[in-house]
Amino acid sequence: MQDILEKAKNIELVIFDIDGVMTDGSLFFDNHGGEYKAFNSLDGHGLRMLQECGVKVAVITGRKSELVKHRMHDLGVTLLYQGYRDKTPAFADLLEEVRLDKDQVTYVGDDVVDLPIMTQLGFAIAVQNAHPFVKQYAHWVTDRSGGKGAVRDVCEFILEAKGLLEDKLHSYVYLQE
């Protein structure tokens, strides 16, 4: 576990998949083709805490969705790559944009389409309900499932590894006279 904490301590960018990671993977459509997704508010606040502590957040997803664009905008996530069935070109562009080494980056995935990125990194994360084959290639697996707190698990794990979590959590406690 100490090795994993050392790897997490060096992370400066966390890349998330959407379907199955930030959501539970369910896709809801209305009769007119409108798409709906459910995002976990605890996850959203975890993303905010991570960014407030100086860790960059990015999304690479295979689907294109206006509601994902809207949700990421609400959370201040500007590194958004949508519509990449093959995620490796987006990953290469992202690395060039942020100018970080692969040992400073982690990817959070749930399915085999995430493996081409996960296997390039020294620290890859799978959510609890990820495909079993994907879990074999993860260095760490979240306690909770995608869309059910897994993103918060990731955020807090990285902040803990960096020694920032306790102070961040205590910053929400307001002392009253």
N, C-alpha and C positions, 0 to 999 in steps of 0.2 A: 504493500500500500504506500510506503514511503516513496517509492519510485514514481508512482502515479501522482502523488502530491507534488513532487519535484517537477514533473512535466506540466502539471496544471499551473504551477506557480509562474511559469514562463509565458503563459498564454496572453496574447495581446489582442487577438481577434477570435471570436466564436462565430462560426457559420452554422446556421440552422436550416434544415429542410422545413417545409410547411406541413404537408399532409402526412399525418402519422407521427409528427414531432410536436409542432405547435398546435395541431388539432389531433383528434383521435383517429383521423383517417377517413371518417365518414364524409361523404359528399352528398349534399342535399340540393335538389333542383326543383324549381317550380314548373308549372305547365308551360311557361314561356321561356324556359331555359335559364332563368335566373339562378344563380348559385348562392348557397349559404354555407357558412362554416362557423363553428363555435370555437372561440379562443378562451383560454383560461385566464382570468384576471390576475391570479397569483403569478402566473408565468409572465404576464405583461409587466408587472411591477418588478419582477426579477430582472427583466431586460433593462428596465430603467436604472435599477441599482447598479447593474454591471457597467452600463455606460457612464453613470455618475462617478464611478470609481476609475474611469479611464480605459476600460476595455471596450474595444470596438465590437459591434454586432453587425452581422451580414446575413442575408437570406439568399439561398440558391434553391429554386424550385422548378420542377418540370412543367407545372401548369401556370397559365397566366390568369390573373384574377384581379379585377378592380378592387374587390373587398380586401385582398391581401395588401395591395398598394395603400389603401386607406388605413388599414390597421397598422402597418409598418410606419406610415407617416405619423399616426397618432403617438407611436412609441419612439419617434425620433430615429428610426432605422432608415438611413439613406442608402446603404449599400444593399440594393435589392436587385436581384437577377431572376427574372421570371421567364418561363417558356423554354427552358433548357432540358430537353429529354436526356441529352448527353450533357452532364453538368461540368465536365472537365474544361471546356473552353471558358465558361463563366468563371471557374475557379482560377484559371491562368490569368484572366483579365483582372480579377479581384486582387490576386497576389501582386500583380504589377501596380495596381492603383494604390494599395496600402503600403507597399514596399516593406513587407515583413518576410522573414524566413519561415519555412514550413514548421519549424519547431516552436514558433510563436503563435501558431494557428491550430485550432481544433474544429472539427466538424461533427455535428450531431445528426445522426441519420437513423432510419428504421428499416430500409428495404435495400434490395440488391443494387438498385440504381445509384445508391449512395456510396457503394464500395470503391469505385474508381477514385474518389477523393479521399475517403477514409484510409485507404491503404497507402496513400502517399504521405501521411502524416505520422509523426511520432506519438501523437495523442489523439485517438479517435473515440468518440462516444456514441453508444447506442441507447435508445430508450428501452424501458423494461419490456414493452410489447413488440419490440423489433423482431424481424424474421430471425429464427435461430441461426441461420447461416451468417447473417450480419453480425450477430453477437460474438461469433467466433473471431471476428476481426477487430472488435472494439477493445480498447484498453480499459474502459470503464463503462458500466451499465447503470443507468439511473434507477433509483428505487421506484419511481412512479412511471406510469405509462404516458405516451404522447397525448397531449391535450388534457391531461389530468395532473399536471404539476411537474412533469419531466423537465421542462425548460427551467423552472424555478430550481429544481435539483441541480442542474448544470450551473446556473448562475451562482448559487450559494456555494457549490463545491469549489468553483474557481476562486471566488472571493475568499473562502476559507483558506485555500492553498496559498493565496497571496497575503494572508494575514489581515485582511480587510473586513471580513464579515462581521465580527463582533462589534467593531466600532460603527459600521454601517447600520446594523440593527439597533444599536443603542442610540443612534442619532434620531430615532423616531420617538424616543422617550423624552417627554417634556417635563422638566422639573417645575413643580409649582410651589410657590411660597405659602 
